[in-house]
Amino acid sequence: MNTPQENPKNVITLDMISQQKAEKLEEIRASKKRIVDNARQIFHPTETLNSANTLMNNFSSGMVIFNGVLTGFKIIKRIRSFFKKK
């Protein structure tokens, strides 16, 4: 009868699997480190020594927060208008 023949090139062992797992885990860790470093560079506030720059940065941050809240209220108002009975 026909018996399946194993191809020695396609044999996967537990050692190979554990080695690949370790390599992929190391890749994931390196990727995570790059992502964290990039996020820190993007979102980390720059250090300013001048008090005028500090004041302007605080004002700018406040305006961004105010704009976000105002936009949120507009979105909520618009969504509520879809569900109002006429």
C-alpha positions as CSV (number, residue, x, y, z in Angstrom):
1,M,0.0,0.0,0.0
2,N,0.9,3.6,-0.3
3,T,2.7,4.9,2.7
4,P,3.3,8.6,3.2
5,Q,7.0,9.4,2.8
6,E,8.4,12.2,4.9
7,N,10.5,14.8,3.2
8,P,13.6,15.4,5.4
9,K,13.7,19.0,4.3
10,N,10.3,19.8,5.8
11,V,10.8,18.2,9.2
12,I,10.0,20.6,12.0
13,T,11.4,19.8,15.5
14,L,10.5,21.2,18.9
15,D,14.0,22.7,19.0
16,M,13.4,24.6,15.8
17,I,10.0,25.9,17.1
18,S,11.5,27.0,20.4
19,Q,14.4,28.7,18.5
20,Q,12.0,30.5,16.2
21,K,9.8,31.5,19.1
22,A,12.8,33.0,20.9
23,E,13.8,34.9,17.7
24,K,10.3,36.3,17.2
25,L,10.1,37.3,20.9
26,E,13.3,39.2,20.6
27,E,12.1,40.9,17.4
28,I,8.9,41.9,19.3
29,R,10.9,43.3,22.2
30,A,13.1,45.3,19.8
31,S,10.0,46.6,18.0
32,K,8.3,47.6,21.3
33,K,11.5,49.5,22.4
34,R,11.5,51.4,19.1
35,I,7.8,52.3,19.4
36,V,8.3,53.5,23.0
37,D,11.3,55.5,22.0
38,N,9.5,57.1,19.1
39,A,6.4,57.9,21.3
40,R,8.7,59.5,23.9
41,Q,10.3,61.7,21.2
42,I,6.9,62.7,19.9
43,F,5.0,63.4,23.1
44,H,7.7,64.4,25.5
45,P,7.4,68.1,26.2
46,T,10.4,70.1,25.3
47,E,12.2,71.8,28.1
48,T,12.1,75.6,28.0
49,L,14.2,77.9,30.1
50,N,12.4,81.1,29.3
51,S,9.3,81.9,31.3
52,A,7.6,83.5,28.3
53,N,7.9,80.3,26.4
54,T,6.5,78.4,29.4
55,L,3.6,80.8,29.5
56,M,2.9,80.4,25.7
57,N,3.2,76.6,26.0
58,N,0.6,76.6,28.8
59,F,-1.7,78.9,26.9
60,S,-1.3,76.7,23.8
61,S,-2.1,73.6,25.7
62,G,-5.2,75.3,27.3
63,M,-6.4,76.3,23.8
64,V,-6.0,72.7,22.5
65,I,-8.0,71.4,25.5
66,F,-10.7,74.0,25.0
67,N,-10.9,73.3,21.3
68,G,-11.2,69.5,22.0
69,V,-14.0,70.0,24.6
70,L,-15.9,72.4,22.2
71,T,-15.6,69.9,19.3
72,G,-16.8,67.1,21.6
73,F,-19.9,69.1,22.5
74,K,-20.6,69.8,18.9
75,I,-20.3,66.1,18.0
76,I,-22.6,65.2,20.9
77,K,-25.2,67.8,19.8
78,R,-25.1,66.5,16.3
79,I,-25.5,62.9,17.3
80,R,-28.5,63.9,19.6
81,S,-30.1,65.7,16.7
82,F,-30.3,62.4,14.8
83,F,-32.3,60.7,17.6
84,K,-34.7,63.6,18.4
85,K,-38.4,63.1,17.5
86,K,-39.7,65.7,15.1
